[in-house]
């Protein structure tokens, strides 16, 4: 059943991704259950430095779709949340009943938009819905299927990440947030819970939005019959430290802001451990700029710096990840201690000819997966080094050399010194920010 006129507003925020934004728009045009009169696209060009806006305008004019699209070109970078909110405001002004936010690097299945609208119409206590987001380059593997905010370990978990979709997953996942790359909300949700928070500027804005919607008494649901495809690769290399800075700063700020007072002591330790782990891993990888980014994000969170980062906070990304790539380019065969189909696919993309052995073999490297290489306590080989064993953690970092092993041995001592120096400052900042006594 087609939607009624002016029912749906679709917001797409573009930044230097004209080709991908056009692919996203074209996937919307292929959607079923919508008529040309039932929806409108609000494309916000967030001060792109390339010709994205011109390309989008020219292509829509050529296809005679310009009447379906409102293209707004911002003169300044408002961050993803600022661009999305600008589009949401335009959709609300035009009377749209539902608003869908799509990432520029996402394409939607032909039934996705219709299925989200139907679910919201039938479930008035649901304030936000999303779907299964797949890796576009590995379309059987899930990138995300909802977000869970974990106040026990003080992190946000992307649910079902990198899992093979084998039809055993639930049809509906009640969660805490949905990634802004593909979500839909009723206009009533915005009136009740507000727009997406803008002070994060980038990252964690959608997570905090979902949390606020939950606090307003509404449910957040990811739907199994809503399929989206995202072009980002797990080995994608950013040109600068922007993602690392904002992810770290905004994660810290979120938990400093929302953690219950009686848990703030534990939170401060766990969050500082997380930042120092990232710093130490960057140090191990000789990524000086990325290590600086970790510390800058920590200090800015401690001093309540919000919004767009100062220019000296964003540096060139010197974490090239080439060690992981070059290592597997050189291997003819490997043995994995435990089956990991997703990692196997990643390695095969690097080296299509590599052989995965069924049993350990002399001269063939054994791969052992771990949560973090810094958490390794009981090595199955001498701590000094073994050329036949490598550890690979969730961030695709490897322990493979004698120097790596030495740094891992020293990590815990260095961590304790860092915690002793930094925890009092974080606790003081929480007290000032929230007007509480810890």
MODA-V335810 format. One record per helix or strand of 3 or more residues. SS is the DSSP state (~ for helix, > for strand). FROM is the first residue (numbers start at 0). TO is the last residue. If there is no record, write none. Layout:
ss,from,to
SS,FROM,TO
SS,FROM,TO
This chain:
ss,from,to
>,7,13
~,17,28
>,38,44
~,51,61
~,65,67
>,68,72
~,78,92
>,97,102
>,105,107
~,111,121
>,125,134
>,137,143
>,146,149
>,154,157
>,171,174
>,181,185
~,186,192
~,204,214
>,218,229
~,241,257
~,260,283
~,287,301
~,310,312
~,321,328
>,332,335
~,340,349
>,354,356
>,364,369
~,372,374
>,388,392
~,401,433
